[in-house]
Amino acid sequence: MGVEITDTAAAIARVRSWESQLPEEERLFEDPYAHLFGGGPAADEAVELLLSAPIFRDHVRLRTRFIDDAVRAALAAGTTQVVNLGVGFDCRTLRLGEIAQQGAQVFEVDLAEQLERKRSILAAAGIPLPPYAHLVAADLTTVFEDGLARDLAAAGYDRAAPAVVVWEGVIGYLDDVACDRTLRWIASSVAERSRLVFNYPVSRFDPEALRPRIREAGFVWLDDASLADVYGRYLPGEPPDGGDLYRLAVAWR
């Protein structure tokens, strides 16, 4: 049985759902929806595979909190648009109260079948998507730029207003051409003072080469940290082995 992208999305959701089992003072985030997307036997295989890396659970926990905080910071600075590229089963639209408080619009981008699967799972649980959530289908492995720009505009996205773009858990599925195409598209599709928050494995991007790569795409600044460094911001003690293999970053337009 092969592990599909949807299975890994379910595995990530399952790890997020475990956060609610921790004492409240130890939780890095609250996600009351993650348990809905835990998947079945195929997701079991994905979880087993991913948990073979000792850092995996902390990686998911820390990247979730890091990106939550980056989105909150953008909203607090006045940003009123969130674009989630490769949203998978992520439920920030529902669980980050600051989105509704700020009156922000959220544009969730993924494969059409992934968006429909997420919507149907939520609907079966009696959870409607809020009116400020807009589902926009796109395949980032193809030449997607014009179609996604058109469909985002039709959904109400304003290229003249700052946005925070979330690009979580996607880079590992894209080749270099698709990664660079996506970076250029993001930079050209957001207004000044916009932000891109993303995670990546060092096996995929060389951290030393990332800064010029980001600048060439059209961003003006990059804040980039290893998972081991981020561990120290949120958790006590020393990080498990492997913390230098993953990184978390915010780029500014």
LINJO-V193641 format. One line per field, one symbol per residue. phi: phi as a letter, one per 20 degrees, with the letter a starting at -180 (. if undefined). psi: psi as a letter, one per 20 degrees, with the letter a starting at -180 (. if undefined). burial: I if it has 16 or more other ideal C-beta (glycine too) atoms within 10 Angstrom, else O. Layout:
BEGIN
phi: ???
psi: ???
burial: ???
END
This chain:
BEGIN
phi: .eeegfffffffffffffgfeeggfdfeadcfdgffdfmdgffgfffgffffegegffgffffffgfgffffffffeofcccddemfldfcggeeefffffemedddedaggffffffgfffffemdffffeececeadfedfdgfffffffffeofdfedgcdddcdmdgfedefffffffgffgfedcfgmecddbcbeffddegfefgffffffpedbcdccfffffgffdcfmeffgofeecccbcdde
psi: pqorghghghgghgghhihiiqqhiiqirpnjihhikiabhhhgggggghiiohigghggghhggghghhggggghjjpjppooolhcjpkhhhiohhghhikqqpoopaqghgghggghggghjkoqqrijpppopqoiianiggghgghgghijpoiiqqqpppmpkhhiiqrgghghgggggghijqrqjrqpprqqqiigpohhigghggghhjqiqpopqqhgghghhhqraqqrqihiiqqpqpqq.
burial: OOIOIIIIIIIIIIIIIOIOOOOOOOOIIOIOIIOIIIIOOIIIIIIOOIOOOOIIIIIIIIIIIIIIIIIIOIIOOOIIIIIIIIIIIIIIIIIIOOIOOIOIIIIIIIIOOIIOIIIOOIOOOOOOIOOIIIIIIIOIOOOIIOOIIOIIOOOOIOOOOIIIIIIIIIIOOIOOOIIOIIIOIIIOIIOOOIIIIIIIOOOOIOOOOIOOIIOOIIIOOIOIIIIIOIIOOOOOOOIIOOIOOIIIIIIOI
END
